Amino acid sequence: MPDYRRDLLRDQYDLTWALFEYHLERLQPEDFLWEPAELCWTLRRGPGGVWTPDWADSEPDPVPVPTIAWLTWHIGWWWTVTLDHTLGRTPQERAEIRWPGEELTVDWLRGLNTEWLVALSEADLDEPASFPWQGADGKTNAHTAAWVNSELMKNVAEIGQLRMLRAARKA
């Protein structure tokens, strides 16, 4: 009996990525650091020009509205760590994941997309997952792939909404 999981996961992923490309193609450098509210999470230049994300170890209440810069860093962070786990590399720490700035972020994200597309074979889907459910019984790489789809879909919707809001405010 055929296993349709990979095809289903891939179709869902491809749809999400197509929606992301719609927004990636339209992002302008000034979109990334636009702050849509007073209470906002963004990235700030630190020593040596390194971008540092706003962060709290426990979620604040109310939750700050993220900028597109923060969201793209967030995608880069969780996706890099997911790939590290999936491909058997030493996972990087959150503070090690560097946002490349307005001019290079789209290429960075497209590179993660390319790496993800070849990361899991049909057989890999049944392997135990080490992320994001460290030590959870019964979770497989298929669960991780479904989580990537969900997390990416959520972040794409947030980026799209922010991009459209900013564009509408300029119009």
N, C-alpha and C positions, 0 to 999 in steps of 0.2 A: 504494500500500500504506500503510495507516495506521501512524502512529508511536505506539507505546504507552508510550514512555518517560515522558512527563509524567504519564500516568494511573498508571503503576506507581510512579513516584517519589511522586506525590501520595497514593496509597493507603497506601504505607509511612509517609509523613510523618503522615498523618491518624491512623493507628493509634498511632504514637509520641506524638503530641500528646494523643490521648485518654487514654493511660496517664499522661501528665504531668498532665493536668487532674485525674485521680483523686487525685494527691498534692497538687497545688496547692490544691485545695479543702479539704484536710485539714490543711495546714500551719498551725501556731500560731506566733506571734512568737517564743516561747522555743525553738522547734525550730531556728531558723537558726544560732544561735551555740553550740549544744550540741556539746561536744567529746567524741567517742566514744573517744578514746585519748589517751595522754600525748603521743605524737608526732602533732601535728595542724597542718594549715594552716587558717587562718581569716581573718577580716577584723578589723582593729583600728582604733579611732578615732584619727586623727592630728590635727594642728593644724587648728583651725577645724571640728572634728567630721567631717572627711572620712574615709570608710572606706578603709583601705589593705589590700590583700590580701598575705598571706605569699607570697613568690615566691623562686625560685632560677633563675638562667639555665641551669644544668644540673641535671637531675633528681637529687635526692638518693637515696641508698640507705641505709636503706629509704625508700620514698616515704611522706611523711606522709599520714595519713588526713585528707581534707578535711571541713570542716563543710558543712552545707547552705548557709550564707552564702557560703562560698568557691565552692562548685559553682554557685550561682546567679549570682555575679559572673562566673565563668568562662564560663558560657553567654552572659551579656550581653556579655562581651568578644569572644569569637570570633564571635558572631552579628552584633554591631554592625559589626565589621570586615568580615565576609563581605558584609553588606548594603552597606557603603560601596563595596567593590570591585564588587559586582554592579550597583549602581545608578550607578556612575561618580562617586561622591563621593570626596573626599580621605579616605583611611583614617585613622582615629584611632589613636593610639599606645595601647599597653596601659595606661599610667599615666593616660591621659585618660578611660578608661572607669570611671565612678563607680557603685558599688553604692548603690542608693537607701535601703537599710535595710529592717528587717523588715516595716514597714507598707506599703511601696510596691513591693517586689520582685515580687510576683505580677503586679501591673498592668504593670510594666516588661516582664516576660517575655511577657505576653499582647500587649503592644504590638509587640514584636519578631515574634511569631507573625503578627500581622495584616499587618505590613509584608512579611514573607517570602512570605505567600500570594499577593501580587500582584507580587512582584519578577521572576518569570521567566515568560515566555510560551513556547509551544511552539517558536517560532523562536529565542528566546534560548538554548535548550538547546544549540544547535550553535555558539554563539559561543565563542571562545577564553576560557578561564578565567584570571583574573589572581590568583586566590586559592583555595585555600591553596597552590597549586603555582606560585609565582612563576617564570615563564619555562619551565615544563615543556612540552615539545612534546606536542601531541596532546590535552592536557586541555581539556575544554569545560565550560561551565556545567552540563551534565548531570552531569559528575563532581563539580562543587561541590555540586549538589543532593543527590547520593548521599552525599557526605561529611557534609553538614549532617544528613541523616537518621541516619547512623551515629553522629556525635558527639552529637546530641541523644538518641538512644536510650541510649547509654552513660551520659550524665549523668543522664537520667531514672531509669535503673535505680539509679544511685548515690544519688540523692536519695531515691528510694522506699525503698531499703534502710535508709538512715540514719533516715528518718522512722519506719519500722516498728520499728526497733531501739529508738529513744527511746520510742515509745509502749509497746512491750512492757516496757521497764524501769520505766515509771511504773505499769504495771498491777499 
